Amino acid sequence: MENESIKLDGMSVAAAKEYLFGLIATLKLTEKNIHSLEEEAAKWKGRVELARSSEKNDLVSEAEREAERAGEKLAGLCEEEKSLKYQIEEIRRQLPGLAARERSINPDLLEQELLMALGKTGDEAETEKAFEKLEKDASADAALQALKEKMKGNAD
């Protein structure tokens, strides 16, 4: 699992934190299960010793099987615990960068928010922009025409 990279791209900070909290809850449950299995494994190891000291060979083999099963389950949960801890650490490492990207300013969104704060709707703002462009183009055309007239007058 450590070779796998956890990608949070496209995830919001809130969603990433929720995912992180889910992993932490799973880790806590896994740790609780590990503790229970450690107790169970110890109980079966004790029973193996008790059966051996009582020379009950049929009980020894049964107790050894149960101790082995508990040990296998315990090994699997320890691997899961290790994987969960790695994933949690990876997400914690990536959260600040994710939060920084989420805070970046979108100029179009900022403009729309400013226009809304001024009481203009999107349509009014677009109309206003169109007229400003038209007026700018018209004044540029008028200045060009005046320059042409002036140049024409100087040429005569």
Residue pairs with C-beta under 8 A, 6 or more apart in sequence:
1 82
1 83
1 86
1 87
2 86
5 90
6 87
6 90
6 91
6 94
8 16
8 91
8 94
8 95
8 98
11 19
11 98
12 102
13 95
13 98
13 99
13 102
16 91
16 94
16 95
16 98
17 95
19 91
20 88
20 91
20 92
20 95
23 84
23 87
23 88
23 91
24 88
26 84
27 81
27 84
27 85
27 88
30 77
30 80
30 81
30 84
31 81
33 77
34 74
34 77
34 78
34 81
37 70
37 73
37 74
37 77
38 74
40 70
41 67
41 70
41 71
41 74
44 63
44 64
44 66
44 67
44 70
45 67
47 59
47 63
47 66
47 67
48 60
48 63
48 64
48 67
50 63
51 57
51 59
51 60
51 62
51 63
52 60
111 125
112 122
112 125
115 121
115 122
115 124
115 125
120 128
